[in-house]
Amino acid sequence: MSDVGYKLVLLLRSSDALAPGEFAPAWAEQERHSPTSAAGLLRSVLDAPIPLAAPVATAATSPFDAAVETWWDKKNSAADWVTSREFRERWMPGRRGLLGAAPMAVGGIPQVIWAADEDAGDEAVKVVTLPVSSRRLRLQDFAERWTVDHARLALSGPGFTQRVRRIEYTPAPLRPPPIFAIGRYDGVGAITFASIDALRAEFESDYYRTTLAPDETRFADPTASAAFVTVEVPQD
């Protein structure tokens, strides 16, 4: 995937009419029936949660039932899509019956911090993080601490690059269009691990507990940040 200029993530809550575990398959089926398609859309995936508590020490388990990640050639392409007649009259109405609330959105310029040469594989799991900046930091300082300083610490950890297949951080300095529910999140992170065992090994390691977790509190508010563990369901 090349020439990515913007990323828009939709955070989804299930309708009460659906039993736990039914939402993500129903959303994926709707996507197969009526695929997301728009000028400038490069890729779209559904992140379906699996029943694991958030492993991030400074984040609560996310209240969302799934997330849709979309990558675009530029911000204007994503903006054109969410304000289009296609979005208003086909995309949203076709999915509204599955939703318990309007989607929440987080968007910004994605930064691939690290990626392995090999594909993630069938056992891969993804931690989606939704950080809220520490109140004492400007958003620009938050983004630098997260994408540069904290990322450097993570990559320096023993065994990290053997466990992880991809890290992508997306600071979100601007609020999304008013068609979406308003949230506090100042970005979205996506950390893909080779397997659940690899994820557990990382977050249970001494390095995470003594170095990475304390560093997270220097730029993110642990009382407001969230995370959840997912598997990726391609939508294209």
N, C-alpha and C positions, 0 to 999 in steps of 0.2 A: 504494500500500500504506500504510494508515493504522493507527493504534493498535497499533504494534508494541511489545511489552513485553519480548520476549526473543528471542535468537537462539541456535540450537544448530547447530554445524557438526560433521559426522561426517567424519573423515579415514580414507580407505579404502586398504587394501593388497590387491593382486590375488592370487588363487590362482596357484601355480606352474603349474597346468594350462593357464592362459591365456597365449597369446603376447602380446608387447608390442603394445599398441594394441587388443587385444580386450576389455579389461576394461570401459572406459567404455561402448562400444556394448552390451555384454551387460547391464550394469547398467541402462542406459536402456531396453532391451527388457523387462527384468523389471519396471521401473517402469510401462511401458505395460500389461503384463499384469496387474500387481497394484499399483495406485497407492497411494502414501502418503496416508492420510486419517486425520484425527484432529480432535477438537473443539479449536478454538483455533488450528489450523494456518492461517496466512495465505498462505504461499507456500513452495515448495520448488524448488530448482534443483540440477542436477548440474554441477559444475565439472570438465571433462575436460581434462587436461593436453595441451599441445602441445610438441613437441620443441625447446624453447628453454631455455638455462641460466637460472637465477634472475638477474634483472637487478639485484637489490638488493645493493649492495656489502657490506653487513654481514650477509648471510644466505646459507647454503648452499642448494643446490637441494633441494627437499623430497623425502623418500623415499616419498611417497604417490602412489598411482596415480589418485586422484580425490578429490573432496570433495563432500559434500552439504550445502548451506546450507539451513536451515529457519528461518522467521520465525514467531513465535507471539504471540498476544495477551497472554500473561503466562507467567512462568516455570512456574507450577503446571501449565499445559496441557502444556508439554514434558515435565515430570516425570511427569505422569499417563500420557503416551503411552509413555515408555520403560519404565514399570513395568506396563504394561497386558498383559492376556492377548493382545490383538491383536498387540502388538509381539513378545511371547515366542513365540507359537504360529504366527503367519503371516508377519509382516514379516521377522524375522531368519531363520527357517528357509528362506524363499523365496529369500534372498540369500546364505545361508551357503556354498553351493557355489562362489560367485564370489570369496569372500574367503580370503586367506591368513592372516588374523589378525583378532581382534576389532576393530571400529572404535575409533579414538581420538576423543574428543569434546572440544570447546572451546565453552563457552557463557557468555553474559553479556548485558548490556543494550546493544544496538547504538546507535551514534551516527553519524548521517549527517553527515559533515563538510561535504560539498559535493555538489550534484547539478546537472547541466546541465538546461536546460529541454527540450531535445530528447531523444528516445530514443537509446539507445546505437548502434543500427544493426547491420547484418549483419557488418561487419568488426571489431566490437569484440572486445577481448581483456581478460582480467581477471588481475591479479596478486594471488594469495592469499598473504598474509604471515602468518607464525607466529612472533611475537617472544617471546623470553624476556627477562625483566627483568634489567637489570644488578643484580648482587648487592648493590651499595651502596645500592639504592633500595628503599623500601617499595613495595608494590604500588599503593597510592593515589598515591604520587608518580610511579611509572612511568606510570600511566594518565593523569595530568595532563600529564606531559611529552610523551606520545605523542599524545593526542587534542587538546591545546590548543596547546602550544608548537611541536611539530614540524609539526602540521597548519597552523598559521599560516605557518611558513616555507615549506611546500610551496605553499600557495596564493599566496604572494608571488612565486614564481618566474616568470620571463618565459615566456609561452606556455603555462603549466601548465593554465589553465582552457580553453584551446583544444584541448589534447590529451586531457584527462581528462573523462569523462562522469559519474563517480560515485566518491566516497570514503566508505567505511563502516568505522569502527574499532569493535571490540568487545572491551574489556578483559574478562578472565575471572578475577575474584578468587576464585571458588569452584571446587573440583574437581567433575567430573561424577560421576554415579552409578557404582558399582563394576561395573556390567554392561559398561562400556567399558574399553578399555585405558588405562592411566595414561600421561600425557605431561607434559612440562615446560612446555608453552606457556602464556603468561600472557595470551593474547588471539589474535584473528584479525583481519586486515585484508583488505579487498577493494577494490582500486583498478581501476576499469574505464577502459580507454583506448579512444579512437575507432578505433584500428587498431594493427597491429604497428609500422608506421612511426612512429606517434605515441608508442608506448611506447619505441622505440629513441631517438627524438629527446629524450625526457625523461631517460632514464637515461644517455645519452651527453653530456648538456649540461654545460657548465662549472658552471652553478649547482648541479646535482646533485652533481658531484664535489667542489666546493669548499665547499658550504654544507650540503646535505641529508645526504650520506653521513657527514661528520664529526659532524653532530648526532645521527644514529642511534646512534652509539657512546656517547652520553651517557646513554641510557636503556635500550638493548637490548644483550644479550650476543651478539656476532657469532659466537662459537664454538658457540652452541646454537640460534640462530634459523634459520628456514628460510623459503623462498618458492618458489612455482612459478607459471608462466604457464598460463592455462587459457582455454577457451571455455565459455560458459554454455549448458547444455542444459536448457530448461524441463522441469519434471516435473509441471506442473499443467495 
